[in-house]
Amino acid sequence: MLRTALLLGGLVLALSACGPRYEYRPGGGPP
């Protein structure tokens, strides 16, 4: 249960962190 929460939290953080970058980079993906 804790692992699932950590995985979900990591996914949300990654998405929120990479979200704005996708707008500037139409190609997608981190630099």
PDB file of N, CA, C, O and CB in Angstrom:
ATOM      1  N   MET A   1       0.847  -1.206   0.000  1.00  0.00           N
ATOM      2  CA  MET A   1       0.000   0.000   0.000  1.00  0.00           C
ATOM      3  C   MET A   1       0.883   1.257   0.000  1.00  0.00           C
ATOM      4  O   MET A   1       0.623   2.221  -0.721  1.00  0.00           O
ATOM      5  CB  MET A   1      -0.959   0.005   1.241  1.00  0.00           C
ATOM      6  N   LEU A   2       1.936   1.217   0.832  1.00  0.00           N
ATOM      7  CA  LEU A   2       2.847   2.361   0.863  1.00  0.00           C
ATOM      8  C   LEU A   2       3.570   2.498  -0.473  1.00  0.00           C
ATOM      9  O   LEU A   2       3.778   3.603  -0.973  1.00  0.00           O
ATOM     10  CB  LEU A   2       3.868   2.214   2.013  1.00  0.00           C
ATOM     11  N   ARG A   3       3.948   1.356  -1.039  1.00  0.00           N
ATOM     12  CA  ARG A   3       4.646   1.394  -2.338  1.00  0.00           C
ATOM     13  C   ARG A   3       3.752   2.032  -3.391  1.00  0.00           C
ATOM     14  O   ARG A   3       4.208   2.858  -4.182  1.00  0.00           O
ATOM     15  CB  ARG A   3       5.065  -0.034  -2.786  1.00  0.00           C
ATOM     16  N   THR A   4       2.478   1.648  -3.400  1.00  0.00           N
ATOM     17  CA  THR A   4       1.553   2.200  -4.393  1.00  0.00           C
ATOM     18  C   THR A   4       1.443   3.714  -4.233  1.00  0.00           C
ATOM     19  O   THR A   4       1.429   4.447  -5.222  1.00  0.00           O
ATOM     20  CB  THR A   4       0.161   1.546  -4.263  1.00  0.00           C
ATOM     21  N   ALA A   5       1.366   4.175  -2.996  1.00  0.00           N
ATOM     22  CA  ALA A   5       1.248   5.615  -2.753  1.00  0.00           C
ATOM     23  C   ALA A   5       2.504   6.328  -3.248  1.00  0.00           C
ATOM     24  O   ALA A   5       2.419   7.396  -3.856  1.00  0.00           O
ATOM     25  CB  ALA A   5       1.017   5.903  -1.245  1.00  0.00           C
ATOM     26  N   LEU A   6       3.670   5.735  -2.986  1.00  0.00           N
ATOM     27  CA  LEU A   6       4.917   6.358  -3.430  1.00  0.00           C
ATOM     28  C   LEU A   6       4.988   6.400  -4.953  1.00  0.00           C
ATOM     29  O   LEU A   6       5.414   7.397  -5.536  1.00  0.00           O
ATOM     30  CB  LEU A   6       6.130   5.600  -2.864  1.00  0.00           C
ATOM     31  N   LEU A   7       4.568   5.314  -5.590  1.00  0.00           N
ATOM     32  CA  LEU A   7       4.595   5.267  -7.058  1.00  0.00           C
ATOM     33  C   LEU A   7       3.661   6.327  -7.634  1.00  0.00           C
ATOM     34  O   LEU A   7       4.024   7.046  -8.566  1.00  0.00           O
ATOM     35  CB  LEU A   7       4.191   3.859  -7.572  1.00  0.00           C
ATOM     36  N   LEU A   8       2.456   6.419  -7.071  1.00  0.00           N
ATOM     37  CA  LEU A   8       1.491   7.408  -7.565  1.00  0.00           C
ATOM     38  C   LEU A   8       2.029   8.820  -7.334  1.00  0.00           C
ATOM     39  O   LEU A   8       1.915   9.683  -8.205  1.00  0.00           O
ATOM     40  CB  LEU A   8       0.112   7.231  -6.866  1.00  0.00           C
ATOM     41  N   GLY A   9       2.608   9.047  -6.176  1.00  0.00           N
ATOM     42  CA  GLY A   9       3.165  10.368  -5.879  1.00  0.00           C
ATOM     43  C   GLY A   9       4.289  10.712  -6.851  1.00  0.00           C
ATOM     44  O   GLY A   9       4.379  11.843  -7.329  1.00  0.00           O
ATOM     45  N   GLY A  10       5.143   9.736  -7.142  1.00  0.00           N
ATOM     46  CA  GLY A  10       6.239   9.964  -8.085  1.00  0.00           C
ATOM     47  C   GLY A  10       5.719  10.288  -9.475  1.00  0.00           C
ATOM     48  O   GLY A  10       6.246  11.162 -10.163  1.00  0.00           O
ATOM     49  N   LEU A  11       4.671   9.569  -9.880  1.00  0.00           N
ATOM     50  CA  LEU A  11       4.087   9.814 -11.202  1.00  0.00           C
ATOM     51  C   LEU A  11       3.525  11.227 -11.274  1.00  0.00           C
ATOM     52  O   LEU A  11       3.749  11.945 -12.249  1.00  0.00           O
ATOM     53  CB  LEU A  11       2.981   8.781 -11.512  1.00  0.00           C
ATOM     54  N   VAL A  12       2.799  11.620 -10.240  1.00  0.00           N
ATOM     55  CA  VAL A  12       2.201  12.961 -10.229  1.00  0.00           C
ATOM     56  C   VAL A  12       3.292  14.026 -10.259  1.00  0.00           C
ATOM     57  O   VAL A  12       3.179  15.018 -10.980  1.00  0.00           O
ATOM     58  CB  VAL A  12       1.302  13.151  -8.981  1.00  0.00           C
ATOM     59  N   LEU A  13       4.347  13.818  -9.477  1.00  0.00           N
ATOM     60  CA  LEU A  13       5.436  14.799  -9.447  1.00  0.00           C
ATOM     61  C   LEU A  13       6.120  14.875 -10.809  1.00  0.00           C
ATOM     62  O   LEU A  13       6.426  15.964 -11.297  1.00  0.00           O
ATOM     63  CB  LEU A  13       6.465  14.439  -8.351  1.00  0.00           C
ATOM     64  N   ALA A  14       6.359  13.716 -11.419  1.00  0.00           N
ATOM     65  CA  ALA A  14       7.019  13.689 -12.727  1.00  0.00           C
ATOM     66  C   ALA A  14       6.154  14.389 -13.770  1.00  0.00           C
ATOM     67  O   ALA A  14       6.659  15.162 -14.583  1.00  0.00           O
ATOM     68  CB  ALA A  14       7.313  12.236 -13.162  1.00  0.00           C
ATOM     69  N   LEU A  15       4.859  14.117 -13.745  1.00  0.00           N
ATOM     70  CA  LEU A  15       3.954  14.725 -14.725  1.00  0.00           C
ATOM     71  C   LEU A  15       3.890  16.237 -14.520  1.00  0.00           C
ATOM     72  O   LEU A  15       3.931  16.996 -15.488  1.00  0.00           O
ATOM     73  CB  LEU A  15       2.538  14.109 -14.618  1.00  0.00           C
ATOM     74  N   SER A  16       3.792  16.672 -13.282  1.00  0.00           N
ATOM     75  CA  SER A  16       3.691  18.104 -13.009  1.00  0.00           C
ATOM     76  C   SER A  16       5.005  18.803 -13.348  1.00  0.00           C
ATOM     77  O   SER A  16       5.006  19.963 -13.759  1.00  0.00           O
ATOM     78  CB  SER A  16       3.317  18.351 -11.533  1.00  0.00           C
ATOM     79  N   ALA A  17       6.117  18.100 -13.175  1.00  0.00           N
ATOM     80  CA  ALA A  17       7.424  18.701 -13.457  1.00  0.00           C
ATOM     81  C   ALA A  17       7.687  18.747 -14.960  1.00  0.00           C
ATOM     82  O   ALA A  17       8.290  19.700 -15.452  1.00  0.00           O
ATOM     83  CB  ALA A  17       8.543  17.917 -12.747  1.00  0.00           C
ATOM     84  N   CYS A  18       7.240  17.727 -15.691  1.00  0.00           N
ATOM     85  CA  CYS A  18       7.495  17.663 -17.135  1.00  0.00           C
ATOM     86  C   CYS A  18       6.377  18.322 -17.928  1.00  0.00           C
ATOM     87  O   CYS A  18       6.545  18.573 -19.122  1.00  0.00           O
ATOM     88  CB  CYS A  18       7.662  16.212 -17.584  1.00  0.00           C
ATOM     89  N   GLY A  19       5.263  18.602 -17.314  1.00  0.00           N
ATOM     90  CA  GLY A  19       4.117  19.196 -18.013  1.00  0.00           C
ATOM     91  C   GLY A  19       4.493  20.446 -18.799  1.00  0.00           C
ATOM     92  O   GLY A  19       4.321  20.481 -20.017  1.00  0.00           O
ATOM     93  N   PRO A  20       5.009  21.483 -18.116  1.00  0.00           N
ATOM     94  CA  PRO A  20       5.343  22.740 -18.804  1.00  0.00           C
ATOM     95  C   PRO A  20       6.385  22.544 -19.897  1.00  0.00           C
ATOM     96  O   PRO A  20       6.368  23.258 -20.899  1.00  0.00           O
ATOM     97  CB  PRO A  20       5.849  23.766 -17.804  1.00  0.00           C
ATOM     98  N   ARG A  21       7.294  21.584 -19.718  1.00  0.00           N
ATOM     99  CA  ARG A  21       8.349  21.384 -20.722  1.00  0.00           C
ATOM    100  C   ARG A  21       7.758  20.914 -22.042  1.00  0.00           C
ATOM    101  O   ARG A  21       8.261  21.267 -23.108  1.00  0.00           O
ATOM    102  CB  ARG A  21       9.388  20.368 -20.221  1.00  0.00           C
ATOM    103  N   TYR A  22       6.691  20.118 -21.977  1.00  0.00           N
ATOM    104  CA  TYR A  22       6.100  19.612 -23.216  1.00  0.00           C
ATOM    105  C   TYR A  22       5.532  20.764 -24.039  1.00  0.00           C
ATOM    106  O   TYR A  22       5.462  20.675 -25.265  1.00  0.00           O
ATOM    107  CB  TYR A  22       4.997  18.575 -22.911  1.00  0.00           C
ATOM    108  N   GLU A  23       5.129  21.838 -23.376  1.00  0.00           N
ATOM    109  CA  GLU A  23       4.581  22.983 -24.110  1.00  0.00           C
ATOM    110  C   GLU A  23       5.681  23.653 -24.936  1.00  0.00           C
ATOM    111  O   GLU A  23       5.452  24.066 -26.073  1.00  0.00           O
ATOM    112  CB  GLU A  23       3.939  24.005 -23.132  1.00  0.00           C
ATOM    113  N   TYR A  24       6.869  23.755 -24.353  1.00  0.00           N
ATOM    114  CA  TYR A  24       7.974  24.400 -25.065  1.00  0.00           C
ATOM    115  C   TYR A  24       8.619  23.451 -26.063  1.00  0.00           C
ATOM    116  O   TYR A  24       9.159  23.882 -27.082  1.00  0.00           O
ATOM    117  CB  TYR A  24       9.021  24.904 -24.075  1.00  0.00           C
ATOM    118  N   ARG A  25       8.560  22.129 -25.760  1.00  0.00           N
ATOM    119  CA  ARG A  25       9.155  21.142 -26.667  1.00  0.00           C
ATOM    120  C   ARG A  25       8.057  20.278 -27.279  1.00  0.00           C
ATOM    121  O   ARG A  25       7.664  19.274 -26.684  1.00  0.00           O
ATOM    122  CB  ARG A  25      10.192  20.257 -25.919  1.00  0.00           C
ATOM    123  N   PRO A  26       7.557  20.647 -28.452  1.00  0.00           N
ATOM    124  CA  PRO A  26       6.495  19.855 -29.104  1.00  0.00           C
ATOM    125  C   PRO A  26       6.923  18.407 -29.313  1.00  0.00           C
ATOM    126  O   PRO A  26       6.078  17.512 -29.339  1.00  0.00           O
ATOM    127  CB  PRO A  26       6.113  20.480 -30.454  1.00  0.00           C
ATOM    128  N   GLY A  27       8.221  18.167 -29.462  1.00  0.00           N
ATOM    129  CA  GLY A  27       8.730  16.809 -29.681  1.00  0.00           C
ATOM    130  C   GLY A  27       8.451  15.939 -28.463  1.00  0.00           C
ATOM    131  O   GLY A  27       8.335  14.719 -28.578  1.00  0.00           O
ATOM    132  N   GLY A  28       8.343  16.565 -27.303  1.00  0.00           N
ATOM    133  CA  GLY A  28       8.066  15.814 -26.082  1.00  0.00           C
ATOM    134  C   GLY A  28       9.327  15.197 -25.517  1.00  0.00           C
ATOM    135  O   GLY A  28      10.323  15.033 -26.222  1.00  0.00           O
ATOM    136  N   GLY A  29       9.278  14.856 -24.243  1.00  0.00           N
ATOM    137  CA  GLY A  29      10.428  14.218 -23.607  1.00  0.00           C
ATOM    138  C   GLY A  29      11.297  15.228 -22.888  1.00  0.00           C
ATOM    139  O   GLY A  29      11.398  16.379 -23.310  1.00  0.00           O
ATOM    140  N   PRO A  30      11.924  14.803 -21.806  1.00  0.00           N
ATOM    141  CA  PRO A  30      12.814  15.687 -21.049  1.00  0.00           C
ATOM    142  C   PRO A  30      14.086  15.995 -21.825  1.00  0.00           C
ATOM    143  O   PRO A  30      14.454  15.243 -22.727  1.00  0.00           O
ATOM    144  CB  PRO A  30      13.168  15.058 -19.704  1.00  0.00           C
ATOM    145  N   PRO A  31      14.760  17.081 -21.490  1.00  0.00           N
ATOM    146  CA  PRO A  31      15.973  17.489 -22.226  1.00  0.00           C
ATOM    147  C   PRO A  31      17.154  16.567 -21.959  1.00  0.00           C
ATOM    148  O   PRO A  31      18.237  16.779 -22.503  1.00  0.00           O
ATOM    149  CB  PRO A  31      16.355  18.913 -21.856  1.00  0.00           C
TER     150      PRO A  31
END
